[in-house]
Amino acid sequence: MRGARLPDDCAAYRRLGPFTTATLPPGLLRAHALKPGCCGLATIAAGHIGIVWEDAPDRSIRLGAGDNIVIAPERRHHIAVDGEFTLEIGLNRQSESAVVESAAAKA
């Protein structure tokens, strides 16, 4: 998934990592989700990982060096590890209007 793009209304606010097999926080291996209004951009610098969507566990995505993936707000997922890797995660806030629209669509 090279070149995945964040929505235009996102602004970076935090960077996590780089993480390796030895430094990956255990919570990323368990089901979790980003908070409302927060999009993630996971970038694989080396090796491979899997992203498993909890709402579609049979459709995991394997990512390799140079790949990235956008993690949508509130979508439960976890990372699957099958070897050495280097991973960085950028956290991005959506505009207030996008968050309000998303909440209204769910109501």
Backbone torsions as a table, in degrees:
resi	resn	phi	psi	omega
1	MET	NA	55.7	179.7
2	ARG	-65.9	140.5	172.4
3	GLY	76.6	21.5	176.0
4	ALA	-59.0	141.2	-176.0
5	ARG	-117.8	140.3	173.4
6	LEU	-73.6	156.6	172.4
7	PRO	-57.2	149.8	-177.7
8	ASP	-61.3	-23.2	-175.5
9	ASP	-89.9	17.7	-178.8
10	CYS	-100.8	145.8	175.8
11	ALA	-130.5	131.1	-179.4
12	ALA	-63.4	139.2	175.2
13	TYR	-134.6	-14.0	179.6
14	ARG	-159.2	146.0	177.2
15	ARG	-122.8	133.1	179.5
16	LEU	-116.8	139.1	179.8
17	GLY	98.6	-169.5	10.7
18	PRO	-72.1	145.3	176.8
19	PHE	-110.1	149.5	174.2
20	THR	-125.3	-178.7	176.5
21	THR	-54.7	-38.2	-177.0
22	ALA	-77.9	-23.3	-172.5
23	THR	-114.7	-1.1	-179.1
24	LEU	-63.6	125.9	177.4
25	PRO	-61.2	133.6	-177.5
26	PRO	-57.1	-29.1	-179.8
27	GLY	-61.9	-24.3	179.3
28	LEU	-75.3	-14.4	177.0
29	LEU	-87.7	-9.2	177.7
30	ARG	-107.8	160.9	179.5
31	ALA	-58.5	131.1	177.8
32	HIS	-155.6	170.0	179.3
33	ALA	-146.2	153.5	173.9
34	LEU	-78.4	152.3	-178.0
35	LYS	-70.3	162.3	177.2
36	PRO	-54.6	136.7	178.0
37	GLY	82.9	4.2	-178.9
38	CYS	-118.6	123.1	174.2
39	CYS	-107.1	144.4	176.0
40	GLY	-109.7	152.4	172.3
41	LEU	-129.2	105.7	179.5
42	ALA	-92.5	128.9	-178.6
43	THR	-123.3	127.7	179.8
44	ILE	-95.9	117.7	-179.9
45	ALA	-89.4	-30.3	-179.1
46	ALA	-155.6	152.3	177.6
47	GLY	74.4	-153.6	-177.8
48	HIS	-141.5	150.4	169.1
49	ILE	-140.9	168.8	171.4
50	GLY	-117.7	146.2	170.7
51	ILE	-111.5	124.8	-179.6
52	VAL	-114.0	119.1	177.1
53	TRP	-83.0	127.9	-178.0
54	GLU	-65.6	-26.0	178.7
55	ASP	-84.8	-3.9	178.7
56	ALA	-153.2	61.5	-172.8
57	PRO	-62.1	-20.1	178.6
58	ASP	-81.6	-2.8	-179.7
59	ARG	-120.3	56.0	177.8
60	SER	-70.2	156.8	-178.0
61	ILE	-115.8	127.2	177.4
62	ARG	-95.6	127.6	-179.3
63	LEU	-118.1	139.9	178.8
64	GLY	-121.9	179.3	-178.3
65	ALA	-50.6	129.7	-179.3
66	GLY	92.6	-11.3	179.3
67	ASP	-87.2	155.5	170.1
68	ASN	-144.6	164.4	-179.2
69	ILE	-147.4	141.9	176.2
70	VAL	-88.6	131.3	176.5
71	ILE	-104.8	116.8	-177.0
72	ALA	-74.4	153.3	176.6
73	PRO	-57.8	137.8	172.3
74	GLU	67.9	3.9	177.8
75	ARG	-86.9	115.8	-176.6
76	ARG	-71.3	137.3	-176.0
77	HIS	-159.2	171.4	169.6
78	HIS	-151.5	163.8	179.2
79	ILE	-95.5	138.2	174.1
80	ALA	-111.6	128.7	-176.2
81	VAL	-110.6	134.0	177.6
82	ASP	-134.6	23.9	179.6
83	GLY	159.9	-168.3	-179.1
84	GLU	-71.2	147.1	179.5
85	PHE	-161.2	166.4	167.7
86	THR	-132.9	127.6	-173.3
87	LEU	-133.0	136.6	171.2
88	GLU	-122.9	146.7	-179.5
89	ILE	-128.2	125.8	174.4
90	GLY	-103.6	133.4	176.3
91	LEU	-104.5	136.7	-172.3
92	ASN	-135.9	135.7	178.2
93	ARG	-92.8	135.5	172.5
94	GLN	-81.2	158.0	176.4
95	SER	-62.7	155.4	-179.6
96	GLU	-58.3	-38.5	-178.9
97	SER	-65.4	-35.7	178.5
98	ALA	-67.5	-37.7	179.0
99	VAL	-66.4	-42.6	178.9
100	VAL	-63.8	-43.4	178.9
101	GLU	-61.9	-41.8	-180.0
102	SER	-64.2	-43.1	179.0
103	ALA	-64.6	-39.9	179.7
104	ALA	-65.7	-37.4	-179.6
105	ALA	-66.8	-29.7	-179.8
106	LYS	-80.9	-20.5	-176.2
107	ALA	-75.7	NA	NA
